[in-house]
Protein backbone atom coordinates (compact mmCIF):
# COMPACT_ATOMS: atom_id res chain seq x y z
CA UNK A 1 0.00 0.00 0.00
CA UNK A 2 1.45 3.34 -1.04
CA UNK A 3 1.46 6.39 1.18
CA UNK A 4 -1.31 7.94 -0.88
CA UNK A 5 -3.48 4.83 -0.61
CA UNK A 6 -2.90 4.69 3.15
CA UNK A 7 -3.88 8.35 3.46
CA UNK A 8 -7.05 7.77 1.42
CA UNK A 9 -7.93 4.81 3.64
CA UNK A 10 -7.47 6.96 6.75
CA UNK A 11 -9.66 9.68 5.25
CA UNK A 12 -12.40 7.11 4.61
CA UNK A 13 -12.15 5.95 8.23
CA UNK A 14 -12.49 9.55 9.44
CA UNK A 15 -15.45 10.16 7.13
CA UNK A 16 -17.17 7.07 8.55
CA UNK A 17 -16.52 8.31 12.09
CA UNK A 18 -18.15 11.65 11.24
CA UNK A 19 -21.14 9.80 9.77
CA UNK A 20 -21.31 7.70 12.93
CA UNK A 21 -21.55 10.81 15.07
CA UNK A 22 -24.34 12.04 12.83
CA UNK A 23 -26.26 8.74 13.00
CA UNK A 24 -25.53 7.42 16.43
CA UNK A 25 -27.31 4.06 16.26
CA UNK A 26 -26.01 0.65 17.30
CA UNK A 27 -26.37 -0.43 13.69
CA UNK A 28 -24.11 2.45 12.62
CA UNK A 29 -21.52 1.51 15.26
CA UNK A 30 -21.40 -2.08 14.00
CA UNK A 31 -21.46 -1.00 10.35
CA UNK A 32 -18.48 1.31 10.88
CA UNK A 33 -16.59 -1.39 12.78
CA UNK A 34 -17.31 -3.88 10.00
CA UNK A 35 -16.11 -1.44 7.39
CA UNK A 36 -12.92 -0.70 9.35
CA UNK A 37 -12.17 -4.39 9.85
CA UNK A 38 -13.08 -5.81 6.47
CA UNK A 39 -12.67 -3.02 3.92
CA UNK A 40 -9.67 -1.13 5.27
CA UNK A 41 -6.47 -3.15 5.35
CA UNK A 42 -6.74 -4.46 8.89
CA UNK A 43 -3.98 -6.68 10.18
CA UNK A 44 -5.56 -7.19 13.60
CA UNK A 45 -6.34 -10.69 14.78
CA UNK A 46 -9.89 -11.84 15.57
CA UNK A 47 -9.63 -11.16 19.31
CA UNK A 48 -8.41 -7.60 18.74
CA UNK A 49 -11.19 -6.96 16.21
CA UNK A 50 -13.85 -8.18 18.64
CA UNK A 51 -12.33 -6.15 21.48
CA UNK A 52 -12.51 -3.09 19.25
CA UNK A 53 -16.20 -3.74 18.56
CA UNK A 54 -16.97 -4.20 22.25
CA UNK A 55 -15.08 -0.97 23.07
CA UNK A 56 -17.13 0.90 20.48
CA UNK A 57 -20.39 -0.49 21.86
CA UNK A 58 -19.38 0.46 25.42
CA UNK A 59 -18.65 3.99 24.21
CA UNK A 60 -22.01 4.09 22.41
CA UNK A 61 -23.99 3.09 25.50
CA UNK A 62 -25.48 5.93 27.54
CA UNK A 63 -23.61 7.18 30.58
CA UNK A 64 -24.86 6.33 34.10
CA UNK A 65 -27.35 8.83 35.46
CA UNK A 66 -27.38 10.65 38.78
CA UNK A 67 -30.32 11.38 41.02
CA UNK A 68 -28.29 13.91 42.99
CA UNK A 69 -30.48 16.74 44.17
CA UNK A 70 -33.68 14.79 43.64
CA UNK A 71 -36.06 14.73 46.56
CA UNK A 72 -38.20 12.02 45.06
CA UNK A 73 -37.65 8.41 46.09
CA UNK A 74 -39.32 7.36 42.82
CA UNK A 75 -36.75 9.25 40.74
CA UNK A 76 -33.91 7.81 42.79
CA UNK A 77 -35.25 4.27 42.26
CA UNK A 78 -35.68 4.82 38.52
CA UNK A 79 -32.14 6.15 38.19
CA UNK A 80 -30.78 3.25 40.24
CA UNK A 81 -32.69 0.78 38.07
CA UNK A 82 -31.38 2.44 34.89
CA UNK A 83 -27.81 2.31 36.17
CA UNK A 84 -28.18 -1.31 37.29
CA UNK A 85 -29.48 -2.24 33.83
CA UNK A 86 -26.62 -0.38 32.16
CA UNK A 87 -24.06 -2.14 34.37
CA UNK A 88 -25.61 -5.53 33.57
CA UNK A 89 -25.42 -4.83 29.83
CA UNK A 90 -21.78 -3.78 30.13
CA UNK A 91 -20.92 -6.84 32.20
CA UNK A 92 -22.32 -9.11 29.46
CA UNK A 93 -20.18 -7.54 26.72
CA UNK A 94 -16.95 -9.22 27.77
Residue pairs with C-beta under 8 A, 6 or more apart in sequence:
1 9
1 41
9 40
9 41
12 40
13 36
13 40
16 32
16 35
16 36
17 32
19 28
19 32
20 28
20 29
20 32
24 60
26 57
26 60
29 56
29 57
29 60
30 53
30 57
32 56
33 49
33 52
33 53
33 56
36 42
36 52
37 44
37 49
37 52
42 49
44 52
54 93
54 94
57 93
58 90
58 93
61 86
61 89
61 90
62 86
64 82
64 83
64 86
64 87
65 79
65 82
65 83
66 79
67 75
67 76
67 78
67 79
67 80
70 76
70 79
